[in-house]
């Protein structure tokens, strides 16, 4: 690994650590370029873990990251077989306090769900969904409500049954914001026919 190979990631790290929010934003918007320069293996092994550890930042930077990770980023990691690696950073972003960041994170998660195989959904996506759906903070549970419809058709019958139970719990959550999110997403959810009798307290 020579200095030229290290240069792109070094720039990204320097800019992400900069006190200038504009430099940090610039670094985030260059993630795909950096990933391309690194190549798929190093992008998987170095860039994604780095991003996972760099989620303590201004909301506008987190929003940009949530957006960029949903822009076909899996192609720079080696294609759809590695798309699940993007779920880690996005799961954390889906639980932050700022609503616009959470919404963008769930949007990107749903985009990634579209390219995941059934095996990836069972091994990586469903555990993420369970964690968010049962999270201590209402922010994660609110985000979870938006993440069911995109994978429900791909899930096994046993998993679908579990998903229905989890969604029912969200619909009856103690926190009004969570209940409202569950009711809002139910209208467009592929779970509609399977969730008869779900309480709709708002």
N, C-alpha and C positions, 0 to 999 in steps of 0.2 A: 504494500500500500504506500505509494509515493505521495509527495506533497501535493501534486496536481489532483490526485484522487481525494485528498483530504480537504481541498480548498472549498468546494461547494458546501459541504456540511459545516465547515468552519464558519463560513459566512452566515449561514442560517442560524447557527448557535449564537454567534456574536450579535446578530440583529434581534433574535428572540430575547436576548438578555439585555438589550439596550434599554436605557431609561426613556428613550424617545419612542412613544407609542406608534408613531408613523413608521419607524424602522421595523418594529415588531409586526405591524400590519403588512408591510412590504414582504417580510420573510414568510408570513403565512400565505400570502397570495402567490408566492413562488414555490410552494411546496411541491407541486407537480414537476416543475423544472428541476428542482433539487433531486426529487425521486428519480427522474429520468437520468440525471447525471450519475447518480449512485448505482443505478441498476437494480433489478428486482430484489435480489438477495439482500443487499445492503439496505435497501429501502425497508424491507421487512424486519431485518435484524437490528438496524440502528435508528432509522428515522421514526418508525412508529413507536418504539419504546421511548424515544426522546420526546415525542409529542405527548405521549401518555403522562410523562413527568413534567410537562410544561403547561399545565392547565390552570395555574394560579395567575390570572392576568385580568386586564380590563375587559369589560363586557364586549366592547367592539372587537377586540382581538379574538375572544372566544367565539363570537358570532361568525367572524371570518373563517375561523378554523372549522366550525360546524358546517359551514357552507362548502368549503373546499374539499372536505373529506367525502362529500356526497357527489362530487363532480367526476365520477368515473375514476377515482383514485386507485381502485383495485387494479386497473390496467397497468399501473406503474409498479405493482407488487407481484406481478406474474399472472394476472388474470383472476377470474371468479373463484378458482380454487383457494385463493388467499384472501378473498374479500372479507372474510370474518375477522381478520386482524384489525379492521377499521372499527369494529364494534366496541372495542375497549375504550378508546378516547371518546367516542360518541356516547357511550353509556354514561360516562362521567359528566359530559356536557348536558345530557338530558336530565340531570339531577341538580343543576345549579339554580341559583335563586332567580336570575333574570329570565323572564318569560320568553323574550324573543330568541334568546340563545337556546332555551329548551325546545322551542318550536322548530327552530332550524335543525337542531340535532335529531329530533324525531323524524323530520322530513328526510334527512340524509340516511337515517337508519332504514326507513322504508324503501328508499332507492336501492340501498345495498341488499335488502331482503329480496328484491326482485331478481338478483343474480345468484343468490345462494342456492345450493343444492338441498335436497331433502335432508341429507345427512348433516350438512352444515347447520341447517335450521335446528335440528334436534340436538346437536352437540353444542352449539354456540349461541344461537339466537334465543331459544326457549329458556335456557338458564338466565340470560340477560333479562328477558321478559319477566321471569319470576322474581329476580332481584329488585327490579324497578317496581313491580306490582306490590311487593311486600316491604318496600323500603320504609325506614323510620320516618323520613321526611316526606311531607305531602307533595313536594316538587317532583320527586321520582315517581310517585304513584299517579300524579296528574299526567306526566309524560307517557307512562305505560299505556294509558287508555288509547293512545294514538297508534300503538304498535301491534295491535292484534290482527286487524283485517288483512294486512299484507302477507301474513304467513299462514293464516288459518287454513286455507285450501291445501297447502303443502304439508301440513302436519299430519301425523298418524292419528287414527281414531282415538287412541288412548290419550295422546297429547291434546287433541281437540277437546276432549272431555275435561281435562285439567284446565285448559284455557277458559272454557266456559265458566268453571267454578271461580277462577281468578277474576274474571271480568265481572261476575256477579258480586264478588266481594268489593270491587272498585265501585260498583253502582250503589252499594250500601255503605260506603266509607263514612267514617265520622266527620271527615272534612268536606264542607260544601264544595270547595273548588274541585276536589277529586270526583265527587258525584256528578258535578256539572260536566266535567271533561268526559266521563264515561257516557253520560246521556248524549252529549254532542257527537261523539264518535260512533255511538251505536247507530245513529241514523244512516251512516254511510258504511257501516261495518258489514262484512260478510257473515258476521255472527248473527245477524238480525233474526233469522228464522230459528236459531238455536237458543235464543235468550228470552224466550217467552217466560213471563213471570218474574223477570228481573225487576227489583224495586227501582223506582225512579224518583227518589227523594231529592229535592233541590232546595 
